[in-house]
Amino acid sequence: MPKKDPRVDAYIAKAADFAKPLLTHFRSIVREACPDAEETIKWGTPSWQYAGSSLCSMAAFTQHCSFGFWRANLLTLNGKPLGFGAEGQLSHIRSKADLPPRSVLVALIAQAATLNAGGVKTSVMSAARSRGPAKPVAVPADFRRALAVNRAARDTFDSLSPSHRREYVEWITEAKQEVTRAKRLATSLEWLAEGKPRNWKYMK
């Protein structure tokens, strides 16, 4: 069985308290479902490789965790496509109650490993390219107004990919209190003016 990557241990240790047990839980499931998967850090987040290709990954954010599969477009959960990124069924996990049973996750990972072992090349990236350009991100009015008067932030935001723009929008709109939303909006403008994507802290 491949050894654990100490960088993944460090990533979990730095995560928010609510996220630590979720990340540890998913990590243990990957090891159970595909013990030969190799741990690594890819794009700044814990990921697993198997049979020469990416298998799955996990990430922790301020208020939620996400678990993604490289071939999520070929997997289903509860009879629906698993989905990827912000639109995936495993994209806004705040507690174990938001996750399907362990046996279901084990089956998903095993199915993904079977696709890798079979040499399947289709991935969420290639599937997205075949569908054409992503839908525009709906930017809330207060964020639009703030960007309108901050050229540096606006230029960075306009240059980001749809998925990275969506990360900023979701972070702002998920705030439950106005004061929290205001703080996130101000922080977003600061980071954007510095040319940073929303999750720059997790990027190497």
Secondary structure, 3 states (H helix, E strand, C coil): CCCCCHHHHHHHHHCCCCHHHHHHHHHHHHHHHCCCCEEEEECCEEEEEECCEEEEEEEECCCCEEEEECCHHHCEECCEECCCHHHCCCCCECCHHHCCCHHHHHHHHHHHHHHHHCCCCCCHHHHHHHHCCCCCCCCCHHHHHHHHCCHHHHHHHHHCCHHHHHHHHHHHHCCCCHHHHHHHHHHHHHHHHCCCCCCHHHCC
